[in-house]
Amino acid sequence: MLIAFGSLGLHQRTMRIMVGERDERATRAAAAAITEQINHRQSAIRSVALQAANAATGPEHALADAAYLLPDFEGGIALFAANDTFMAASNGPEIWLARSVPERLRDFPSPSSTDAAFFLPPFTDPEQGEVLVLVVATAGEITAVGAFSPTSLARRATADIFGGNDQATAYLVTGSGDVLYQTGTLLWADLPAQNQPGAADALRGESGTTYLTIDGEEHVIAFSPITPVGWALVIEEPWRAATDPLLRTTELAPLILIPVLVIALTALWFGIRQVVQPLQSLEKKATELGWGDFAAIEESVGGINEIQRLQAELIHMARKVQLAQQSLRGYLSAVTTGQEEERRRLARELHDDTIQSLIALNQQIQLAQLSLQDETNKDRLALMQQMAEQTVAGLRRLTKDLRPIYLEDLGLIPALEMLGRDMSQATGLAIIFEKTGEERRLPPNAELALYRIAQEGITNVVRHANANQAKVSLQFSEKEVTLAIEDNGESFVVPESPAEMAPAGHFGLLGVQERAESIGARLQIESAPRKGTCLQVSFKDH
């Protein structure tokens, strides 16, 4: 559209310039033709005066010899004596007397130089009613006068300019405002002809082109002076009307793009409303489905039939996956239960057997220290005692991790507080615990899963986030419990679905996702540069 209408504007500007240049050349050519004809008439009437002044030839014989000039002098040729007395004429004395030619000669005496002819102001012929111009030449005692029609002169000069354009105007005007020839109507009817656009410039001897906008339509005005007589020739027309009708029709060709554009926009609107937006919505719901929100895919996204069938297949597949996950959840629950039982057994064995044996060993080392006198052996025993105490402390931490005693005895909140305190002391990471809402106990499997999720989350912060602070928050609402682990460390690219966790090496997050699914909780992970990471698990308690 931009290229088409830009080309249209360029075409119109070019046509405007071309019409202006054409009219200017035509006006100059017509003015030159009129000037040439006027100069010819000056020379012709000068020749008649010289021939008539020849005593041997005489006035009558001079007029007879000038008969070939009569087509150029529509009003005829006459000879007058020095006292403006009529002598002879080509068309009868009464015509010249009716024209008051003697009086006109007396009112406009010839110039001091008799070498050139001069022109009298235009007048209306009383016999024929047309405007005539007298050209006068004096030779000795004889004055030759020729009468010609400037209207015919201008009509012949401008005949082939317009080519049938009925909106064009051409006029020939004198310096006093007399219109000698006119076709069409003037631009400003209430303005004198000599003050019309272009006419005043031509009367000052200038030639050129100007443009004028009238009633929303631009007109081109070309003007040129006719120097010998001080006249002005002006040609004016709307430049659009001067162009070929076929060219004006081709200007409308780009408009065919408008319905094409409307159709394209309609198709684009239909595509966006019925294809793109439903696909985007379906993609969002599929992502939520990947994170375990099976209800999201049930809501219709609309769109074309193919998209609706695709959603129906996804719903069918989601129900199968949900059934499979329910079965897998039972299996995971059994595995997790077995894992936790094994952890309890292992913690019990370590506490009741290994730790007790190490404590007994530590006591024997202390007794051995008392019976030895050798300082070297005492130092060795002291080192062994220290190693035994460190081993006991490490095993106690291990048994605490394997079997969260606070969780079994006191509940999730004290267990999370103790977890944060122990991890903070062991790693140096500042861990803040925050609880909101009315506290209540959860099912044992849910409390254990949330505790293990918090444990894995803090471990990931310590290992990968490079953070100096972490926050563990537990929020109780009426029907839901939300656990969040936040840090101010480095961010990472969150997988779009749990299926991408293992290929990306996020095995810890995969374990968190599996534990969340085992209790029917929903996992959300957000990570952004300079904002750290937030891991959030929402469990519906109902």
C-alpha positions in Angstrom: 0.0 0.0 0.0 2.8 2.4 0.9 4.6 1.7 -2.4 1.4 1.9 -4.5 0.1 5.2 -3.0 3.7 6.6 -2.9 3.9 5.8 -6.6 0.5 7.4 -7.1 1.7 10.6 -5.4 4.9 10.6 -7.4 2.9 10.1 -10.6 0.6 13.0 -9.8 3.5 15.3 -8.9 5.2 14.4 -12.2 2.0 15.0 -14.2 1.5 18.3 -12.4 5.0 19.4 -13.4 4.6 18.1 -16.9 1.3 20.0 -17.4 2.9 23.1 -16.1 5.9 22.8 -18.4 3.6 22.0 -21.3 1.4 25.0 -20.7 4.4 27.3 -20.2 5.9 26.2 -23.5 2.6 26.5 -25.3 2.0 30.0 -23.9 5.5 31.1 -24.9 5.0 29.6 -28.4 1.6 31.3 -28.8 2.9 34.6 -27.5 5.9 34.3 -29.9 3.5 33.6 -32.8 1.4 36.6 -31.9 4.5 38.8 -31.6 5.7 37.6 -35.0 2.4 38.4 -36.6 2.3 41.8 -35.0 5.9 42.5 -36.2 4.9 41.3 -39.7 2.0 43.7 -39.7 4.2 46.5 -38.6 6.6 45.8 -41.4 3.8 45.4 -43.9 2.1 48.7 -43.1 5.5 50.4 -43.1 6.1 49.1 -46.6 2.7 50.4 -47.8 3.4 53.8 -46.4 6.8 54.0 -48.2 5.3 52.8 -51.4 2.4 55.3 -51.2 4.8 58.1 -50.5 6.6 57.4 -53.8 5.4 60.1 -56.1 5.7 57.9 -59.1 3.5 55.2 -57.7 0.7 57.1 -56.0 -1.7 56.1 -53.3 -4.1 54.1 -55.4 -1.4 52.1 -57.1 0.2 51.4 -53.7 -3.1 50.0 -52.3 -3.5 47.8 -55.4 0.0 46.4 -54.9 -0.8 45.8 -51.2 -3.8 43.6 -52.0 -1.9 40.5 -51.0 -1.7 41.9 -47.5 -5.4 42.2 -47.0 -5.9 38.7 -45.4 -3.6 40.0 -42.5 -5.7 43.2 -42.1 -9.3 42.1 -41.6 -10.4 45.7 -41.2 -8.6 46.9 -44.3 -5.8 49.4 -45.2 -6.3 53.2 -45.6 -4.0 56.1 -46.6 -4.2 59.6 -45.1 -2.5 62.8 -45.9 -0.3 64.7 -43.5 -3.3 66.7 -42.2 -5.1 63.4 -41.4 -7.3 63.8 -44.6 -8.6 60.6 -46.0 -7.0 59.7 -49.4 -7.8 56.1 -50.2 -8.8 52.8 -48.6 -9.2 49.1 -49.6 -12.7 49.0 -48.3 -14.4 52.4 -48.7 -14.0 55.8 -47.0 -17.2 55.6 -45.0 -15.9 52.7 -42.9 -12.8 54.6 -41.9 -14.7 57.8 -41.2 -17.2 55.7 -39.0 -14.2 54.4 -37.1 -13.1 58.1 -36.4 -9.7 57.2 -37.6 -8.7 60.9 -38.3 -9.6 61.9 -34.8 -7.7 58.9 -33.4 -4.6 59.9 -35.4 -4.8 63.4 -34.0 -5.3 62.1 -30.5 -2.3 59.8 -30.8 0.3 61.6 -32.9 3.0 59.5 -34.5 6.4 59.3 -32.7 9.2 61.5 -33.8 10.9 58.6 -35.5 9.2 57.6 -38.7 11.2 54.5 -39.2 8.8 52.2 -37.4 5.1 51.6 -37.2 3.1 52.1 -34.0 -0.1 50.8 -32.6 -3.2 52.7 -31.4 -5.3 51.4 -28.5 -7.9 48.7 -29.4 -11.5 49.8 -30.2 -14.7 48.2 -31.2 -15.6 48.5 -34.9 -19.1 50.1 -35.2 -19.8 48.2 -38.4 -18.8 44.7 -37.4 -18.9 44.9 -33.6 -15.5 43.3 -33.2 -12.3 44.6 -31.5 -9.8 46.0 -33.9 -6.3 47.4 -33.5 -4.8 50.1 -35.8 -1.2 49.9 -36.8 0.1 53.2 -38.2 3.2 54.1 -40.3 4.2 57.5 -41.7 6.4 58.1 -44.7 6.8 61.6 -45.9 3.4 63.2 -46.2 1.5 59.9 -46.3 0.2 57.9 -43.3 -0.7 54.3 -43.8 -3.2 52.7 -41.4 -4.0 49.0 -41.2 -6.8 47.5 -39.1 -6.5 43.9 -37.9 -8.4 41.7 -35.3 -6.3 40.7 -32.3 -9.1 38.2 -31.5 -8.5 36.3 -34.7 -4.7 36.5 -34.1 -5.0 35.0 -30.6 -7.5 32.4 -31.7 -5.2 31.1 -34.4 -2.2 31.1 -32.0 -4.0 29.1 -29.2 -6.2 26.9 -31.4 -4.1 23.7 -30.9 -3.1 24.1 -27.3 -6.0 22.7 -25.3 -7.0 19.6 -27.2 -10.7 19.7 -26.3 -10.2 20.6 -22.6 -13.4 22.6 -21.9 -12.1 23.5 -18.4 -9.2 25.6 -19.8 -9.2 29.4 -20.1 -7.0 31.6 -22.3 -7.2 35.3 -22.6 -5.3 38.2 -24.2 -5.3 41.4 -22.1 -3.9 44.9 -22.6 -2.2 46.9 -19.9 -5.3 49.0 -19.4 -7.4 45.9 -18.8 -9.1 45.5 -22.1 -9.7 41.8 -22.9 -8.9 41.3 -26.6 -9.6 37.6 -26.6 -11.0 35.2 -24.1 -12.1 31.5 -24.1 -13.4 30.0 -20.9 -14.0 32.0 -17.7 -11.6 34.0 -15.5 -10.6 32.5 -12.1 -11.8 35.6 -10.3 -14.9 37.2 -11.9 -14.8 40.3 -9.7 -11.1 41.0 -10.3 -10.0 43.2 -13.3 -8.4 41.2 -16.1 -5.0 42.9 -15.7 -4.9 41.9 -12.0 -5.8 38.2 -12.6 -3.1 35.7 -11.5 -0.3 35.6 -14.0 -1.6 38.6 -16.0 0.0 41.2 -13.8 3.4 39.3 -14.1 3.2 39.1 -17.9 2.3 42.8 -18.2 5.6 43.5 -16.3 7.4 41.6 -19.0 7.8 38.3 -17.1 6.9 34.8 -18.3 6.5 31.6 -16.3 4.1 29.3 -14.5 2.3 29.5 -11.2 0.0 27.1 -9.3 -3.2 28.1 -7.5 -5.6 26.0 -5.5 -9.3 26.9 -5.9 -12.1 24.9 -4.2 -9.7 22.0 -3.5 -8.5 21.8 -7.2 -5.1 23.0 -8.2 -4.9 25.1 -11.4 -1.8 25.7 -13.5 -1.4 29.3 -14.8 1.1 30.0 -17.6 1.8 33.5 -18.8 3.9 35.3 -21.3 4.2 39.0 -22.5 3.7 40.2 -26.0 6.3 42.9 -25.9 5.7 45.1 -29.0 2.2 46.0 -27.9 2.5 45.6 -24.1 -0.1 42.8 -23.9 -0.2 39.7 -21.9 -1.3 36.1 -22.9 -2.5 33.9 -20.0 -3.5 30.2 -20.2 -5.1 28.6 -17.1 -6.5 25.1 -16.6 -6.9 22.5 -13.8 -3.8 20.3 -14.4 -5.7 17.1 -13.7 -8.1 17.9 -16.5 -5.2 18.4 -18.9 -4.0 14.8 -18.5 -5.2 12.0 -20.6 -8.5 10.4 -19.2 -6.8 7.0 -19.4 -3.9 8.3 -17.2 -6.4 9.7 -14.7 -8.1 6.3 -14.7 -4.8 4.6 -13.9 -4.5 6.8 -10.8 -7.3 4.7 -9.4 -5.5 1.5 -10.0 -3.9 1.4 -6.5 -7.4 1.6 -5.0 -7.8 -2.0 -6.0 -5.4 -2.8 -3.1 -8.0 -1.5 -0.6 -10.3 -4.4 -0.9 -7.3 -6.7 -1.0 -6.1 -5.1 2.2 -9.5 -5.4 3.8 -9.6 -9.1 2.8 -6.1 -9.6 4.1 -6.9 -7.8 7.4 -10.0 -9.9 7.8 -8.1 -13.1 7.1 -5.4 -11.9 9.6 -8.1 -11.1 12.2 -9.7 -14.5 11.6 -6.4 -16.2 11.9 -5.5 -14.4 15.1 -8.9 -14.9 16.7 -9.5 -18.5 15.5 -6.0 -19.9 15.2 -3.2 -18.0 16.9 -5.0 -17.0 20.1 -6.5 -20.5 20.7 -3.1 -22.1 20.0 -1.4 -19.8 22.4 -4.1 -20.5 25.0 -3.7 -24.2 24.3 0.0 -24.0 24.7 -0.3 -22.3 28.0 -2.8 -24.9 29.2 -0.5 -27.7 28.0 2.4 -26.2 30.0 0.1 -26.1 33.1 -0.8 -29.7 32.3 2.9 -30.6 32.2 3.2 -29.2 35.8 0.3 -31.4 36.9 -2.7 -29.1 36.6 -5.1 -31.4 34.9 -8.1 -29.1 35.4 -6.5 -26.4 33.2 -6.8 -28.4 30.0 -10.5 -29.0 30.5 -11.5 -25.3 29.8 -12.3 -24.8 26.1 -10.0 -22.5 24.1 -12.3 -22.3 21.0 -10.9 -21.7 17.6 -11.2 -23.8 14.4 -12.4 -27.4 14.4 -8.8 -28.7 14.1 -7.8 -26.9 17.3 -10.9 -28.1 19.1 -10.2 -31.7 18.1 -6.5 -31.2 19.2 -7.7 -30.0 22.6 -10.1 -33.0 22.8 -7.2 -35.4 22.2 -5.1 -33.6 24.8 -8.0 -33.9 27.3 -8.3 -37.6 26.5 -4.5 -38.0 26.9 -4.5 -35.9 30.1 -7.1 -38.2 31.6 -5.0 -41.2 30.8 -1.9 -39.6 32.2 -3.9 -38.6 35.3 -5.0 -42.2 35.8 -1.4 -43.4 35.2 -0.1 -40.8 37.7 -2.6 -41.9 40.3 -1.3 -45.4 39.9 2.3 -44.1 39.9 1.5 -41.9 42.9 0.5 -45.0 44.8 3.7 -46.7 43.7 5.8 -43.6 44.6 4.0 -43.4 47.9 4.9 -47.0 48.6 8.5 -46.4 47.5 8.7 -43.3 49.6 7.2 -45.0 52.6 9.6 -47.9 52.2 12.5 -45.4 51.8 11.4 -43.5 54.9 11.1 -46.8 56.8 14.6 -47.8 55.7 15.9 -44.4 56.8 14.2 -44.8 60.2 15.7 -48.3 60.5 19.1 -47.1 59.4 18.9 -44.1 61.8 17.9 -46.4 64.6 20.7 -48.8 63.9 23.2 -46.0 63.8 21.8 -44.5 67.0 21.5 -47.7 69.0 24.5 -49.5 67.8 27.1 -47.5 65.9 26.9 -44.3 68.0 26.8 -46.3 71.3 29.8 -48.3 70.2 31.7 -45.1 69.4 30.7 -43.6 72.8 32.0 -46.8 74.5 35.2 -46.6 72.4 35.6 -42.9 73.4 35.3 -43.9 77.1 37.9 -46.7 76.7 40.3 -44.1 75.1 39.8 -41.8 78.1 40.6 -44.7 80.5 43.7 -45.6 78.5 44.8 -41.9 78.7 44.7 -42.1 82.5 46.9 -45.2 82.7 49.6 -44.0 80.3 52.7 -42.1 81.4 54.2 -41.6 77.9 53.3 -38.1 76.7 53.6 -39.2 73.0 51.0 -42.0 73.4 48.8 -39.6 75.4 48.7 -37.2 72.5 47.8 -40.0 70.1 45.0 -41.1 72.3 43.8 -37.5 72.6 43.7 -37.3 68.8 41.8 -40.6 68.6 39.3 -39.3 71.2 38.8 -36.1 69.2 38.2 -38.1 66.0 35.7 -40.4 67.9 33.8 -37.4 69.2 33.6 -35.8 65.7 32.4 -39.1 64.3 29.7 -39.3 66.9 28.6 -35.7 66.2 28.5 -36.4 62.4 26.5 -39.6 62.9 24.1 -37.8 65.1 23.5 -35.2 62.4 23.1 -38.0 59.9 20.5 -39.8 62.0 18.7 -36.5 62.5 18.5 -36.1 58.7 17.5 -39.6 58.2 14.9 -39.5 60.9 13.5 -36.0 61.6 12.5 -36.6 65.2 11.1 -33.1 65.6 8.7 -33.7 62.7 7.4 -36.9 64.3 7.1 -35.5 67.8 6.3 -31.8 67.4 5.1 -31.3 63.8 6.1 -29.5 60.6 6.7 -26.0 61.9 9.3 -26.9 64.7 10.9 -29.3 62.3 11.4 -26.6 59.6 12.7 -24.1 62.3 15.2 -26.7 63.5 16.2 -27.6 59.9 16.9 -23.9 59.1 18.9 -23.5 62.3 21.0 -26.6 61.7 21.6 -25.9 58.0 22.6 -22.3 58.9 25.1 -23.5 61.5 26.5 -26.1 59.2 26.9 -24.0 56.1 27.0 -20.4 57.2 24.0 -19.5 55.1 21.6 -17.1 56.8 18.2 -18.9 56.7 15.0 -17.1 57.9 11.9 -19.0 58.7 8.5 -17.3 58.6 5.0 -18.7 59.3 1.6 -17.0 58.5 -1.9 -18.2 59.1 -3.5 -20.4 61.7 -1.2 -23.4 62.4 -2.5 -26.9 62.1 -1.2 -30.4 61.7 -1.2 -32.1 58.3 -1.3 -35.7 57.4 2.0 -37.4 58.2 2.8 -38.2 54.6 2.2 -34.5 53.6 4.3 -33.2 56.5 7.1 -35.6 55.6 6.9 -34.7 51.9 7.0 -30.9 52.6 9.9 -31.3 55.0 11.9 -33.3 52.5 11.1 -30.7 49.8 12.3 -27.9 52.1 15.4 -30.0 52.9 16.1 -30.5 49.2 15.4 -26.8 48.4 17.8 -25.5 51.0 20.5 -28.0 49.9 20.1 -26.7 46.3 20.5 -23.1 47.5 23.7 -24.1 49.3 25.1 -26.1 46.4 24.2 -24.0 43.3 22.7 -20.6 44.1 25.8 -18.9 45.5 23.5 -16.9 47.8 24.1 -15.3 51.2 20.5 -15.5 52.4 17.5 -17.9 52.1 14.0 -17.7 53.4 11.6 -20.6 54.2 8.0 -19.6 54.6 5.0 -21.6 55.5 1.5 -20.1 54.8 -1.7 -21.6 56.1 -4.9 -20.6 54.5 -8.4 -22.1 54.9 -8.0 -24.9 52.4 -4.4 -24.8 51.4 -0.9 -24.9 52.8 1.9 -23.2 50.8 5.6 -23.9 51.4 8.1 -21.5 49.7 11.9 -21.5 49.6 13.4 -18.2 48.3 17.0 -17.1 47.8 18.9 -14.0 46.6 21.5 -16.0 44.6 22.0 -16.7 40.9 19.2 -17.6 38.6 18.8 -20.5 36.2 16.6 -21.4 33.2 13.5 -23.0 34.6 12.4 -26.1 32.6 9.1 -25.7 30.8 7.9 -29.0 32.0 9.0 -31.7 34.4 10.0 -33.9 31.5 12.9 -31.5 30.8 14.3 -31.7 34.3 16.3 -34.9 33.9 17.9 -34.1 30.5 18.9 -30.7 32.0 20.5 -32.3 35.0 18.0 -31.0 37.6 17.6 -34.3 39.4 17.0 -32.5 42.7 14.1 -30.6 41.3 12.8 -33.8 39.7 12.7 -35.4 43.2 10.9 -32.4 44.5 8.3 -32.6 41.7 7.8 -36.3 42.4 7.3 -35.7 46.1 4.8 -32.9 45.4 2.9 -35.2 43.0 2.9 -38.0 45.6 0.8 -35.9 47.9 -1.2 -34.1 45.2 0.6 -30.8 45.6 1.4 -28.3 42.8 5.0 -27.1 42.2 5.9 -23.7 40.9 9.4 -22.5 40.2 10.4 -18.9 39.4 13.9 -17.7 38.7 15.0 -14.3 37.3 18.4 -12.5 37.1 19.2 -10.4 40.2 16.0 -11.7 41.8 17.1 -15.2 42.8 14.9 -18.2 42.7 11.6 -19.1 44.4 10.4 -22.7 44.8 6.8 -22.9 45.9 4.6 -26.0 46.7 0.9 -25.7 47.3 -0.9 -28.5 49.1 -4.7 -28.6 49.3 -5.6 -29.7 52.8 -9.2 -31.0 52.6 
